[in-house]
Amino acid sequence: MQRLLEVVDYDPNWPRLFAAEAKRLNRVFGTALVEIHHIGSTSIPHLAAKPTIDIAVELTSDTIIPEYYPQMESLDFVCRGECLDAPVPGVPGRFYFVRCDGPQHLVHVHAYRTGHNDLTEKLSFRDYLRSNQQRVLEYGELKKALVSKDQHDNIAYMRGKDEMVKAILKAAETGS
């Protein structure tokens, strides 16, 4: 089934949905867990977003993440691994899980060992936008425009955001 993309106005229920998922993930990862982070657009108040809860699971440095695949599958997640052969390749060391309802992605989980650079970037991106409302508005408008062109082309959507994402990360890094 082809994925359906939609960008909707911010939903104040998203933090509650994240908290419920975090409880379930805490039971899966147990003592390997360092922290569970709400990331992505649903973690940023007032940002238009795909209604998909993005979660980063930060695990101890000795965790062997694929060992948790059976438990994630028991929660109806598809284990996608590092996605290194995807059209837009994943990131080595980031393990990706997705739970869907038909063509709609409900939850994405990104699992990392602690200290991974991609996790650091995701948290910086989130924190910067949480404190910069003008950028939130600009980013939300871009996302809406991209989805209005094609609700089924996730690759074009990701590539269309790339320049702005890089600019936001640079601004977060420099504090501007």
Secondary structure by P-SEA (a helix, b strand, c coil): cbbbbbbbccccaaaaaaaaaaaaaaaaaccccccccccccccccccccccbbbbbbbbccccccccaaaaaaaaccccccccccccccccccbbbbbbbccccccbbbbbbccccaaaaaaaaaaaaaaacaaaaaaaaaaaaaaaaaccccaaaaaaaaaaaaaaaaaaaaacc
